[in-house]
Structures are given as structure tokens and as C-alpha cells.
Amino acid sequence: MPLPFAGDADVTISQASVYPLGSTDAEHARLVRQAAWLVSHTERLFGEAGIGPGQRVLDLGSGVGDVALIAARLVGPSGSVVGIERDPRSIERARARMAEQGLAQVTFVQTDVSEISSDECFDAVVGRYILVFLPDPASVLRSVAGLVRPGGVFAFQETDWTSFREEVAGLPLWSMCASLAAEVLQRCGANTDMGSALPRVFQEAGLPAPAVRVDRLTGAEAWLPDCLHSLRPTMEELGLPLDLLGDLATLHERLRREVLAFKTTTPMPTIVSAWGRRSSPSAARARVIV
């Protein structure tokens, strides 16, 4: 449901044509900072899912390569990682980062995740904060399932904003910032509660019900202003009231002071991890017989 902000609530931007946070150098730097918060959670997810040495991994929506970096460390030089990313500037940055770290086993392909074509069979397909931006995530997973060997791994992480927005509801500045950020994402077609939808999406894609873990991180007073900086051009395009934010350069400190004044904490949106394996044909036949 649209949130009650000034401007035309019917104004939306097709997610097929724009990533709402942009592809500027500043956004690339933000993604790297965000990845530093998430790295241990993603490593744990991939380890629990069974990703390891020698495997071939397909990374959907690679961005500037942070998830590919994690996968590359796990599969080692005997394995390989193929990153799918449609933005050429992000791919350029990702390739440079892999070269700096000597990760020759990582390559990137410029294409939309809904249009992947490959003769290679993968041991795992992974993604972080990508399904949230897809109009039909189940269709994409169903399509890439054909590139994954029977018994291969599906491992994804997405956020869920529900508890985050509930917890900041009593903090005026926090609540306004969170609502503005969610409004921008939603008008661009994003599902800000994709995390809680992961089990359903897996099963709609024809995959078994996944194992699921929910984690919460602190540090939102740095993360939220970072996101709003990147979202600002899209907010302007949508006609949303930027003046409500005040000076973005001081927003971090103002959010911090509000938390201290109310003697509370503000976690980031929940991180939901889901992982499972593609059923083998023999397993599928066994379920039918039983």
C-alpha cells in the first residue's frame, strides 16, 4: 500500500529499467560497506548449504562482486564462479576487484537474470538482495533450476522490513526515514518483505521447502542514511518530499541522538537466509510412488 507522502502516489518507476539505488561510484562504495556487515552471515549460509572446494557457482545479481568474492574463497582455485549482472559499470568494478585479489576463477556475464543462457551445469546458484527487485522471482528461480545439477544448491538472502518498521514506529525521525526509503523501493517495484516470502518463492519455483534462518544486525543509524543518499535521485524523480530528511550530511548523527534520547536500539531490516537442494529425478519418482 502506498505511504502517505506528498506527490503523486501513482507515480512509479519500472524496476525493469532502473535499480532504485543507482550505479554511481558512491553507490558502489555503499554496497561494499553494506557487504562488510553481511559477510559473516553470507559465509555461514553458503557453508551450511554445502558450497565448497571445486564447485561451480552461479551468482545472480552480482553488483560489484561481494557475493562472488565469498563464493570464490569457498570454491577455491579448482572451482569457478560466474556472476550475472546487467549493469556494465558494476561489472567493470567487480572485475577490477577480482583482479586485485587474484581470483581468476571468477567471471562476469552482462545480462538480465531472467535471460541467462549457459551450456555449463552448476553445483549451486546463489544471490543476496536480488529477488527483492524481480517482478517474478519464482519464475527466475524456475528458469535457472535447469542450469543446476540434480542435488545442487540454492542459497539466497533477502531482507524483511516488517519488524524494522515496527520497532522504529515510536521514533519520529527514524519512522519517517524508514517510510520514505520503503516508499521509494515499493514504487520501483521492490518487495521490501521478500525475506518472509522466500519459502513460498522456493516452492512456487518447484524447489523443495528450504531451510530458513533469521538474523538481525545493529548499525542501522549508519546503514539507513547510506541508503537514503543513494535513493535521493529516485526520490526526486518520484516527487517525494526530500525536505523531510533535512541535511543528509547530519542525518546519521540526528538518528543516533534520537536513539539515545529514547534509550532504545534500532536493528537493520531482518536478514532471512534460505537454502535447499534441487530434487534429483529419482527422489521425485520416489515421492510419487510413496
VOBA-1610 file (N, C-alpha, C; in pm, whole numbers, padded with zeros to 5 digits, always signed):
BEGIN
Met+00085-00120+00000Met+00000+00000+00000Met+00088+00124+00000Pro+00060+00224-00085Pro+00141+00345-00088Pro+00138+00417+00046Leu+00246+00481+00082Leu+00255+00553+00207Leu+00212+00698+00186Pro+00163+00764+00289Pro+00101+00897+00275Pro+00201+01010+00266Phe+00273+01019+00154Phe+00365+01129+00135Phe+00314+01220+00024Ala+00361+01344+00027Ala+00324+01439-00077Ala+00371+01389-00212Gly+00305+01433-00316Gly+00341+01388-00450Gly+00237+01291-00502Asp+00247+01259-00626Asp+00152+01172-00692Asp+00180+01027-00655Ala+00092+00966-00579Ala+00112+00828-00535Ala+00107+00730-00651Asp+00057+00775-00765Asp+00050+00686-00881Asp+00180+00686-00962Val+00273+00774-00927Val+00400+00781-00998Val+00488+00664-00955Thr+00524+00580-01049Thr+00611+00468-01021Thr+00721+00464-01127Ile+00824+00388-01098Ile+00932+00368-01194Ile+00947+00220-01216Ser+00944+00178-01340Ser+00955+00036-01369Ser+01089-00018-01325Gln+01087-00125-01243Gln+01212-00184-01199Gln+01287-00249-01314Ala+01216-00276-01424Ala+01284-00335-01539Ala+01382-00237-01601Ser+01365-00108-01573Ser+01450-00008-01636Ser+01546+00059-01538Val+01526+00039-01405Val+01609+00111-01310Val+01625+00033-01181Tyr+01748+00034-01130Tyr+01777-00012-00995Tyr+01766+00113-00908Pro+01676+00118-00810Pro+01643+00246-00746Pro+01759+00313-00673Leu+01865+00237-00638Leu+01978+00298-00569Leu+02087+00345-00664Gly+02069+00322-00794Gly+02162+00374-00892Gly+02288+00292-00909Ser+02380+00347-00989Ser+02507+00279-01016Ser+02622+00378-01016Thr+02618+00471-00923Thr+02724+00571-00911Thr+02840+00513-00832Asp+02952+00583-00834Asp+03065+00541-00752Asp+03028+00540-00605Ala+02944+00636-00564Ala+02902+00641-00424Ala+02818+00519-00387Glu+02731+00476-00479Glu+02651+00356-00452Glu+02738+00232-00449His+02837+00224-00536His+02929+00111-00533His+03000+00105-00398Ala+03042+00221-00348Ala+03109+00225-00218Ala+03013+00185-00105Arg+02887+00226-00119Arg+02787+00188-00018Arg+02768+00037-00016Leu+02762-00025-00134Leu+02746-00170-00141Leu+02861-00242-00071Val+02982-00190-00088Val+03097-00251-00022Val+03085-00238+00130Arg+03042-00120+00178Arg+03023-00102+00322Arg+02913-00194+00374Gln+02804-00205+00300Gln+02695-00294+00341Gln+02744-00438+00347Ala+02824-00476+00248Ala+02874-00614+00242Ala+02958-00649+00365Ala+03028-00550+00421Ala+03109-00575+00540Ala+03022-00616+00659Trp+02899-00563+00666Trp+02807-00605+00771Trp+02755-00748+00748Leu+02744-00785+00623Leu+02674-00909+00588Leu+02765-01029+00566Val+02896-01006+00551Val+02985-01112+00503Val+02979-01238+00589Ser+02981-01226+00721Ser+02983-01346+00805Ser+02853-01424+00792His+02742-01354+00774His+02612-01421+00760His+02604-01496+00626Thr+02657-01435+00522Thr+02655-01500+00391Thr+02750-01618+00388Glu+02867-01605+00447Glu+02961-01717+00455Glu+02899-01835+00529Arg+02830-01805+00638Arg+02766-01913+00714Arg+02657-01981+00632Leu+02577-01900+00561Leu+02473-01957+00475Leu+02532-02052+00372Phe+02635-02006+00301Phe+02693-02089+00196Phe+02757-02215+00253Gly+02819-02203+00370Gly+02878-02320+00433Gly+02772-02421+00473Glu+02664-02375+00532Glu+02556-02464+00573Glu+02487-02527+00452Ala+02483-02452+00342Ala+02419-02504+00221Ala+02505-02608+00151Gly+02633-02615+00185Gly+02720-02718+00127Gly+02807-02671+00013Ile+02827-02540-00001Ile+02914-02488-00107Ile+03059-02502-00063Gly+03142-02563-00148Gly+03279-02589-00107Gly+03375-02603-00224Pro+03497-02651-00196Pro+03605-02656-00295Pro+03566-02730-00423Gly+03607-02672-00536Gly+03589-02736-00665Gly+03453-02718-00730Gln+03360-02655-00660Gln+03225-02641-00715Gln+03215-02525-00813Arg+03111-02533-00896Arg+03079-02428-00992Arg+02954-02354-00942Val+02968-02223-00921Val+02863-02144-00857Val+02815-02035-00952Leu+02684-02018-00961Leu+02621-01911-01039Leu+02567-01808-00941Asp+02616-01684-00953Asp+02577-01574-00863Asp+02485-01479-00938Leu+02360-01469-00893Leu+02262-01384-00959Leu+02266-01241-00903Gly+02271-01142-00992Gly+02272-01003-00950Gly+02397-00969-00873Ser+02513-00986-00936Ser+02642-00977-00867Ser+02677-00838-00817Gly+02621-00733-00876Gly+02658-00599-00833Gly+02807-00576-00853Val+02875-00532-00747Val+03019-00506-00756Val+03101-00626-00707Gly+03036-00741-00691Gly+03109-00865-00672Gly+03129-00915-00531Asp+03059-00860-00432Asp+03084-00902-00294Asp+03044-01047-00267Val+02932-01091-00321Val+02892-01231-00303Val+02983-01324-00382Ala+03024-01281-00500Ala+03117-01361-00580Ala+03249-01381-00506Leu+03293-01279-00433Leu+03415-01290-00353Leu+03403-01401-00249Ile+03291-01405-00182Ile+03270-01508-00079Ile+03268-01647-00143Ala+03192-01659-00253Ala+03183-01789-00321Ala+03320-01833-00373Ala+03398-01738-00424Ala+03530-01772-00478Ala+03622-01825-00370Arg+03618-01767-00251Arg+03701-01817-00141Arg+03661-01959-00102Leu+03532-01988-00109Leu+03484-02120-00068Leu+03515-02228-00171Val+03501-02196-00300Val+03525-02298-00403Val+03672-02313-00436Gly+03752-02209-00406Gly+03895-02217-00430Gly+03933-02213-00577Pro+04062-02224-00606Pro+04109-02215-00745Pro+04064-02332-00833Ser+04023-02441-00771Ser+03975-02555-00850Ser+03829-02542-00889Gly+03760-02445-00830Gly+03621-02420-00864Gly+03606-02300-00953Ser+03481-02256-00974Ser+03457-02138-01057Ser+03329-02069-01012Val+03325-01938-01036Val+03207-01857-01005Val+03174-01774-01127Val+03049-01779-01170Val+03001-01695-01280Val+02899-01597-01223Gly+02930-01467-01232Gly+02840-01365-01182Gly+02755-01307-01293Ile+02626-01296-01267Ile+02532-01238-01363Ile+02496-01098-01317Glu+02519-00999-01401Glu+02490-00860-01366Glu+02458-00783-01494Arg+02353-00702-01491Arg+02315-00632-01614Arg+02380-00494-01628Asp+02431-00437-01518Asp+02487-00302-01523Asp+02635-00307-01559Pro+02675-00247-01670Pro+02816-00254-01713Pro+02913-00186-01617Arg+02872-00077-01552Arg+02962-00011-01459Arg+02990-00099-01337Ser+02888-00169-01290Ser+02907-00259-01177Ser+03000-00374-01215Ile+02983-00426-01336Ile+03070-00535-01381Ile+03215-00489-01390Glu+03236-00368-01441Glu+03371-00315-01451Glu+03437-00309-01313Arg+03362-00261-01214Arg+03416-00252-01078Arg+03440-00393-01022Ala+03346-00484-01046Ala+03360-00621-00993Ala+03482-00691-01053Arg+03503-00676-01183Arg+03618-00740-01248Arg+03749-00685-01192Ala+03753-00555-01167Ala+03874-00495-01112Ala+03903-00549-00973Arg+03798-00568-00894Arg+03817-00621-00758Arg+03868-00765-00761Met+03816-00845-00853Met+03863-00984-00862Met+04010-00988-00905Ala+04046-00900-01000Ala+04184-00896-01046Ala+04278-00855-00934Glu+04235-00759-00851Glu+04317-00714-00739Glu+04347-00827-00642Gln+04252-00920-00628Gln+04269-01028-00533Gln+04316-01158-00599Gly+04344-01151-00729Gly+04396-01268-00798Gly+04297-01382-00810Leu+04169-01350-00819Leu+04064-01453-00826Leu+04027-01479-00972Ala+04113-01552-01040Ala+04091-01580-01181Ala+03974-01674-01204Gln+03927-01741-01101Gln+03816-01836-01116Gln+03680-01767-01122Val+03679-01634-01113Val+03553-01560-01117Val+03540-01487-01250Thr+03427-01505-01318Thr+03398-01431-01441Thr+03259-01369-01428Phe+03234-01268-01510Phe+03105-01199-01505Phe+03045-01193-01644Val+02913-01207-01649Val+02838-01202-01774Val+02736-01090-01763Gln+02734-01000-01862Gln+02639-00890-01861Gln+02509-00935-01927Thr+02409-00959-01845Thr+02277-00997-01894Thr+02178-00982-01779Asp+02051-00982-01812Asp+01947-00981-01710Asp+01932-01121-01652Val+01900-01129-01522Val+01889-01261-01460Val+01775-01344-01519Ser+01681-01278-01585Ser+01570-01350-01647Ser+01604-01400-01787Glu+01726-01369-01833Glu+01764-01406-01970Glu+01896-01482-01974Ile+01926-01559-01869Ile+02053-01631-01862Ile+02052-01749-01958Ser+02160-01761-02033Ser+02178-01874-02122Ser+02319-01928-02102Ser+02331-02057-02072Ser+02462-02115-02047Ser+02460-02264-02079Asp+02573-02313-02130Asp+02588-02457-02153Asp+02649-02525-02031Glu+02688-02446-01932Glu+02754-02501-01813Glu+02651-02549-01712Cys+02683-02658-01643Cys+02598-02708-01535Cys+02662-02666-01403Phe+02583-02606-01315Phe+02636-02552-01191Phe+02601-02641-01072Asp+02687-02632-00971Asp+02662-02703-00845Asp+02576-02621-00751Ala+02571-02490-00772Ala+02495-02403-00682Ala+02458-02274-00753Val+02343-02220-00716Val+02303-02086-00760Val+02274-02006-00634Val+02330-01886-00627Val+02319-01806-00505Val+02281-01663-00539Gly+02239-01590-00438Gly+02208-01449-00458Gly+02181-01381-00325Arg+02211-01253-00319Arg+02184-01174-00198Arg+02122-01041-00239Tyr+02006-01012-00184Tyr+01935-00887-00210Tyr+01913-00867-00360Ile+01868-00972-00429Ile+01840-00965-00572Ile+01693-00998-00601Leu+01638-01100-00535Leu+01500-01139-00563Leu+01403-01027-00528Val+01440-00942-00432Val+01357-00829-00391Val+01324-00738-00508Phe+01412-00731-00608Phe+01393-00638-00719Phe+01332-00704-00843Leu+01297-00832-00834Leu+01245-00903-00951Leu+01093-00907-00950Pro+01028-00881-01064Pro+00881-00885-01068Pro+00825-01024-01048Asp+00900-01127-01088Asp+00855-01265-01073Asp+00973-01353-01031Pro+01013-01345-00904Pro+01132-01420-00860Pro+01119-01570-00874Ala+00998-01624-00856Ala+00980-01768-00869Ala+01008-01813-01012Ser+00968-01732-01110Ser+00993-01766-01250Ser+01143-01769-01279Val+01218-01675-01221Val+01363-01672-01243Val+01428-01795-01181Leu+01390-01830-01059Leu+01448-01949-00996Leu+01411-02075-01074Arg+01288-02080-01122Arg+01246-02197-01201Arg+01329-02209-01328Ser+01360-02096-01389Ser+01439-02096-01512Ser+01582-02140-01487Val+01646-02084-01383Val+01787-02119-01358Val+01801-02258-01299Ala+01692-02316-01249Ala+01699-02453-01197Ala+01748-02550-01304Gly+01717-02519-01429Gly+01763-02605-01537Gly+01913-02602-01559Leu+01981-02503-01498Leu+02126-02493-01509Leu+02198-02558-01391Val+02120-02606-01294Val+02177-02662-01172Val+02161-02814-01173Arg+02266-02884-01140Arg+02263-03031-01141Arg+02163-03081-01036Pro+02105-03199-01056Pro+02020-03259-00953Pro+02097-03270-00821Gly+02036-03226-00713Gly+02103-03223-00585Gly+02182-03096-00561Gly+02185-03007-00662Gly+02258-02882-00649Gly+02191-02786-00553Val+02266-02686-00510Val+02226-02597-00402Val+02160-02469-00455Phe+02058-02423-00383Phe+02000-02290-00399Phe+02015-02220-00265Ala+02082-02104-00263Ala+02105-02033-00137Ala+02087-01883-00159Phe+01989-01824-00090Phe+01957-01682-00110Phe+01936-01612+00024Gln+01972-01483+00025Gln+01946-01397+00139Gln+01867-01275+00094Glu+01763-01242+00170Glu+01682-01125+00142Glu+01643-01057+00273Thr+01603-00932+00264Thr+01562-00860+00384Thr+01411-00863+00403Asp+01371-00835+00525Asp+01230-00818+00559Asp+01220-00693+00646Trp+01146-00595+00598Trp+01138-00466+00665Trp+01029-00458+00772Thr+00946-00561+00786Thr+00830-00551+00874Thr+00870-00519+01017Ser+00956-00601+01076Ser+00994-00579+01216Ser+01072-00449+01232Phe+01154-00414+01133Phe+01231-00289+01138Phe+01137-00170+01150Arg+01036-00165+01066Arg+00945-00051+01068Arg+00859-00050+01194Glu+00827-00169+01246Glu+00751-00175+01371Glu+00835-00122+01488Glu+00963-00156+01489Glu+01048-00117+01601Glu+01082+00032+01601Val+01081+00096+01485Val+01113+00240+01481Val+00987+00326+01479Ala+00870+00263+01489Ala+00744+00337+01478Ala+00732+00447+01582Gly+00791+00427+01699Gly+00782+00528+01804Gly+00889+00634+01800Leu+00976+00629+01700Leu+01084+00725+01685Leu+01053+00813+01563Pro+01015+00938+01581Pro+00965+01019+01469Pro+01059+01027+01349Leu+01187+01059+01371Leu+01280+01073+01259Leu+01307+00938+01195Trp+01331+00838+01277Trp+01356+00704+01224Trp+01237+00654+01142Ser+01118+00671+01196Ser+00998+00622+01128Ser+00980+00690+00993Met+01003+00822+00989Met+00989+00896+00864Met+01092+00850+00761Cys+01217+00831+00804Cys+01323+00787+00712Cys+01294+00647+00659Ala+01254+00558+00748Ala+01224+00421+00706Ala+01106+00418+00610Ser+01006+00499+00636Ser+00888+00502+00549Ser+00923+00558+00411Leu+01005+00663+00407Leu+01047+00719+00279Leu+01127+00618+00198Ala+01222+00550+00262Ala+01303+00451+00192Ala+01216+00338+00137Ala+01123+00290+00220Ala+01035+00182+00176Ala+00945+00226+00062Glu+00898+00352+00070Glu+00812+00405-00036Glu+00883+00407-00171Val+01008+00453-00170Val+01085+00457-00295Val+01099+00317-00352Leu+01141+00223-00269Leu+01162+00086-00316Leu+01033+00025-00371Gln+00924+00046-00298Gln+00797-00014-00341Gln+00748+00047-00471Arg+00763+00179-00488Arg+00719+00242-00613Arg+00806+00200-00731Cys+00925+00147-00702Cys+01011+00094-00808Cys+00989-00056-00828Gly+00888-00110-00763Gly+00851-00250-00784Gly+00914-00348-00689Ala+00992-00301-00591Ala+01059-00392-00499Ala+00962-00444-00393Asn+00987-00565-00347Asn+00910-00626-00238Asn+00995-00617-00112Thr+00968-00520-00027Thr+01052-00497+00091Thr+01037-00608+00195Asp+00943-00698+00175Asp+00927-00812+00265Asp+00960-00943+00194Met+01052-00939+00098Met+01089-01059+00024Met+01145-01167+00116Gly+01211-01127+00225Gly+01267-01227+00315Gly+01164-01326+00362Ser+01051-01278+00411Ser+00948-01368+00461Ser+00881-01448+00350Ala+00895-01400+00225Ala+00834-01469+00111Ala+00923-01579+00055Leu+01049-01591+00101Leu+01142-01686+00040Leu+01091-01830+00039Pro+01036-01885+00148Pro+00987-02023+00141Pro+00882-02043+00033Arg+00790-01946+00021Arg+00686-01956-00082Arg+00747-01948-00221Val+00843-01857-00241Val+00906-01840-00373Val+00979-01968-00413Phe+01053-02028-00320Phe+01121-02154-00350Phe+01021-02258-00400Gln+00912-02273-00329Gln+00816-02379-00364Gln+00740-02346-00492Glu+00711-02218-00517Glu+00648-02181-00643Glu+00740-02207-00761Ala+00871-02206-00735Ala+00969-02235-00840Ala+00987-02385-00862Gly+00915-02467-00785Gly+00927-02611-00799Gly+01039-02671-00717Leu+01093-02594-00622Leu+01200-02642-00536Leu+01142-02691-00403Pro+01214-02780-00335Pro+01166-02822-00202Pro+01162-02704-00105Ala+01080-02717-00002Ala+01075-02613+00101Ala+01215-02596+00160Pro+01265-02473+00168Pro+01404-02452+00213Pro+01418-02451+00364Ala+01540-02473+00409Ala+01575-02440+00547Ala+01586-02289+00557Val+01546-02233+00669Val+01541-02087+00682Val+01603-02045+00816Arg+01680-01936+00811Arg+01733-01877+00934Arg+01712-01727+00927Val+01681-01667+01042Val+01657-01524+01050Val+01763-01462+01142Asp+01829-01356+01093Asp+01930-01285+01170Asp+01898-01137+01176Arg+01946-01073+01283Arg+01927-00929+01297Arg+02062-00865+01325Leu+02084-00749+01262Leu+02209-00675+01278Leu+02181-00536+01333Thr+02273-00485+01413Thr+02265-00346+01455Thr+02346-00260+01357Gly+02341-00131+01377Gly+02416-00041+01289Gly+02329+00033+01190Ala+02198+00032+01212Ala+02107+00095+01116Ala+02127+00246+01108Glu+02180+00310+01214Glu+02197+00455+01208Glu+02303+00495+01106Ala+02389+00402+01065Ala+02482+00428+00955Ala+02427+00376+00824Trp+02362+00260+00828Trp+02311+00197+00706Trp+02197+00276+00642Leu+02102+00324+00722Leu+01984+00391+00666Leu+02019+00523+00594Pro+02099+00612+00653Pro+02138+00732+00577Pro+02215+00698+00450Asp+02297+00594+00456Asp+02370+00549+00338Asp+02273+00516+00225Cys+02169+00441+00258Cys+02068+00405+00157Cys+01995+00528+00103Leu+01961+00618+00192Leu+01886+00737+00150Leu+01970+00826+00059His+02101+00833+00081His+02189+00907-00010His+02176+00851-00151Ser+02181+00718-00163Ser+02173+00656-00295Ser+02034+00666-00356Leu+01932+00667-00269Leu+01794+00673-00318Leu+01749+00814-00355Arg+01826+00914-00316Arg+01784+01053-00333Arg+01746+01088-00477Pro+01825+01055-00580Pro+01784+01090-00717Pro+01649+01028-00756Thr+01625+00904-00714Thr+01498+00839-00745Thr+01384+00905-00668Met+01410+00946-00544Met+01309+01018-00468Met+01270+01147-00539Glu+01369+01217-00593Glu+01340+01341-00666Glu+01255+01313-00789Glu+01288+01204-00859Glu+01212+01168-00979Glu+01068+01134-00945Leu+01048+01075-00827Leu+00914+01036-00785Leu+00837+01151-00720Gly+00904+01261-00695Gly+00837+01375-00633Gly+00813+01357-00484Leu+00894+01276-00418Leu+00879+01256-00274Leu+00948+01369-00198Pro+00902+01400-00077Pro+00946+01521-00004Pro+01084+01506+00060Leu+01187+01540-00015Leu+01324+01532+00035Leu+01348+01623+00155Asp+01274+01733+00163Asp+01297+01829+00270Asp+01271+01769+00407Leu+01192+01661+00412Leu+01165+01596+00540Leu+01291+01536+00601Leu+01389+01505+00517Leu+01512+01443+00565Leu+01607+01544+00628Gly+01592+01672+00593Gly+01688+01770+00638Gly+01822+01750+00567Asp+01929+01792+00631Asp+02063+01779+00575Asp+02110+01635+00586Leu+02129+01568+00471Leu+02171+01428+00474Leu+02307+01411+00540Ala+02390+01516+00537Ala+02523+01506+00597Ala+02514+01491+00749Thr+02405+01537+00810Thr+02390+01528+00955Thr+02289+01422+00997Leu+02231+01351+00900Leu+02124+01256+00932Leu+02173+01144+01023His+02291+01093+00998His+02346+00987+01082His+02347+01029+01229Glu+02399+01148+01256Glu+02409+01197+01394Glu+02271+01222+01454Arg+02178+01275+01375Arg+02043+01301+01427Arg+01970+01171+01460Leu+01990+01069+01377Leu+01931+00938+01407Leu+01992+00880+01534Arg+02124+00894+01548Arg+02191+00843+01668Arg+02140+00911+01794Arg+02123+01043+01787Arg+02075+01117+01904Arg+01933+01076+01941Glu+01850+01049+01842Glu+01713+01009+01872Glu+01711+00873+01942Val+01795+00781+01899Val+01805+00651+01964Val+01847+00667+02110Leu+01946+00753+02135Leu+01993+00775+02271Leu+01884+00841+02357Ala+01811+00936+02298Ala+01708+01005+02373Ala+01596+00911+02416Phe+01565+00814+02330Phe+01457+00720+02361Phe+01509+00594+02431Lys+01642+00588+02454Lys+01704+00477+02525Lys+01664+00342+02466Thr+01687+00329+02336Thr+01647+00207+02266Thr+01757+00169+02168Thr+01733+00065+02088Thr+01824+00024+01982Thr+01744+00011+01853Thr+01812+00018+01740Thr+01744+00010+01611Thr+01817-00088+01520Pro+01773-00212+01515Pro+01837-00308+01425Pro+01805-00277+01280Met+01890-00325+01191Met+01863-00316+01048Met+01749-00409+01012Pro+01691-00395+00892Pro+01589-00492+00849Pro+01640-00636+00863Thr+01552-00723+00903Thr+01585-00863+00925Thr+01648-00925+00800Ile+01751-01007+00822Ile+01812-01083+00714Ile+01756-01225+00719Val+01694-01268+00611Val+01639-01403+00603Val+01724-01484+00506Ser+01779-01595+00553Ser+01859-01686+00470Ser+01778-01811+00443Ala+01775-01854+00317Ala+01702-01976+00280Ala+01789-02060+00188Trp+01794-02189+00214Trp+01876-02276+00131Trp+01814-02415+00121Gly+01838-02477+00006Gly+01789-02612-00018Gly+01856-02668-00140Arg+01815-02788-00179Arg+01876-02855-00293Arg+01771-02890-00397Arg+01813-02884-00521Arg+01724-02925-00630Arg+01703-03076-00620Ser+01578-03119-00627Ser+01548-03261-00618Ser+01607-03337-00735Ser+01657-03456-00708Ser+01703-03543-00816Ser+01583-03612-00878Pro+01591-03652-01006Pro+01478-03721-01069Pro+01435-03845-00991Ser+01531-03919-00936Ser+01498-04041-00863Ser+01420-04008-00737Ala+01459-03895-00670Ala+01387-03855-00549Ala+01243-03816-00583Ala+01228-03746-00697Ala+01093-03705-00738Ala+01007-03827-00766Arg+01066-03928-00834Arg+00989-04050-00863Arg+00952-04121-00734Ala+01043-04121-00637Ala+01015-04189-00511Ala+00898-04125-00439Arg+00890-03992-00445Arg+00779-03924-00376Arg+00647-03960-00443Val+00648-03972-00575Val+00526-04007-00647Val+00482-04149-00609Ile+00580-04243-00603Ile+00546-04383-00571Ile+00491-04394-00432Val+00553-04323-00337Val+00507-04329-00197Val+00367-04268-00187
//
